[in-house]
Amino acid sequence: MHQFEVQTIWDGFNIAGHQIAFTNSALWMSVAVVLLWAFMAAGMKRELVPGRWQLMVENCTNFVAKLVDENIGHGGRKYLPYVFSIFMFILFANVLGLLPLGIFGLHPFTFTSHFTVTGILAILSFLIVLIVGFWKHGLHFFTLFVPAGVPWYMALILFPIELVSFLFRPFSLALRLFVAMTAGHILLKVLAGFVINSANASPIWGGVVGIPSFALMVGISALELLVAGIQAYVFALLTSLYIHDAEHLH
């Protein structure tokens, strides 16, 4: 599990007795942000006949814009910058952690495999839902937890159930991404251990165990790339659905 260990690169400084350090997690977050900025900057030329890079950026933007329009509905475009940013940031983070940079001596750190990171992202989305809900509807926002047409005596039972379910949304949103990325990397690490240990044991075990394990690693790596995109999409999709509830209630 050492691949998930947060290590201090720079001690940083202290605030009220708490050390604020620059870690490998913060480093790879910064790398993801820089690469995302470079990707967007290279595709913002706005040429009449778009090049490949501009076309990729436009396709990503249109993809998220369609997701927002379909799941938030009227008034959803004002949330497009946030949903697009969260989608692209998670996508870059997930893919960056899968790159085989170890052959160059670099070891990418998949920071989305840490619940603290995915938790903060989920809390940001949840705070937007709360702010929008209470800003737009006031105390009427609580009617979200009472399905329309429900008798008052059933509402007394359903309200706390719906409220607890609503409060668990950020937890489930963060847990889904965290578990998916952690499980994939652990599986790849286990298979890599099979390859190395079997090859060190003997050529026979290397052929019997190592080669099939390596072939499986290649397949799992391709699957993990797909999972990296799906998890970014699911996070953006659920964020849009939660914002829809805050905008339109029932």
HUDAUR-V518519 format. One record per residue. PHI is phi in degrees with one decimal (NA if undefined). Layout:
PHI  PHI
This chain:
NA  -64.2  -66.4  -101.4  -76.5  -81.7  -118.3  -80.9  -96.0  -137.5  -63.6  73.0  -149.4  -109.2  -128.4  54.2  83.5  -107.9  -77.7  -105.6  -104.9  -96.8  -109.7  -63.3  -64.6  -63.6  -61.2  -75.9  -63.3  -63.9  -61.5  -61.7  -65.4  -63.6  -64.7  -65.4  -61.8  -64.2  -61.4  -70.9  -62.9  -69.4  -103.6  -104.1  -75.0  57.8  -74.3  -61.8  -107.3  -66.7  -80.8  -64.0  -66.8  -62.4  -65.2  -63.6  -63.8  -64.6  -65.7  -63.4  -64.2  -65.7  -62.7  -70.6  -61.7  -64.8  -60.9  -65.8  -62.1  -75.4  -107.4  -100.3  83.1  -58.7  80.9  -81.6  -63.3  -69.9  -95.5  -58.7  -58.0  -69.7  -62.9  -64.3  -63.6  -67.8  -65.3  -69.2  -63.9  -66.5  -61.3  -64.2  -63.3  -66.1  -70.3  -59.7  -71.2  -99.3  -67.5  -79.9  -80.2  -61.2  -68.4  -103.8  88.9  -101.3  -125.3  -59.0  -109.7  -83.6  -73.3  -76.2  -88.5  -111.2  -64.5  -63.6  -72.0  -64.4  -65.4  -63.7  -61.2  -67.5  -65.2  -59.4  -63.4  -66.3  -64.5  -62.0  -60.5  -65.2  -62.6  -63.4  -61.0  -75.5  -66.8  -86.7  -117.4  63.9  -69.0  -63.4  -59.5  -67.4  -68.3  -60.2  -92.7  -125.7  -55.6  -61.4  81.0  -81.4  -58.9  -61.6  -70.9  -75.5  -62.7  -62.5  -87.6  -73.4  -57.7  -64.5  -65.7  -66.4  -66.0  -63.3  -60.1  -65.6  -69.3  -84.0  -58.0  -64.1  -64.5  -67.6  -63.6  -72.4  -65.2  -61.6  -68.0  -59.4  -65.9  -61.7  -73.9  -65.5  -61.9  -63.1  -70.9  -64.2  -62.3  -64.3  -66.7  -63.6  -64.4  -62.9  -63.7  -60.0  -62.7  -68.3  -67.3  -68.8  -67.4  -73.2  -68.6  -174.3  -60.0  -65.1  -64.7  -62.5  -76.6  -75.5  -105.3  -66.2  -64.4  -60.9  -65.5  -65.6  -62.4  -67.2  -60.4  -62.7  -66.1  -65.6  -62.7  -64.0  -64.8  -65.9  -63.1  -65.7  -63.1  -58.7  -72.3  -64.6  -65.4  -64.3  -66.0  -63.0  -62.1  -67.5  -64.5  -65.6  -59.9  -64.8  -66.0  -67.8  -66.2  -58.3  -61.3  -70.3  -75.7  -116.7  52.7  -87.5
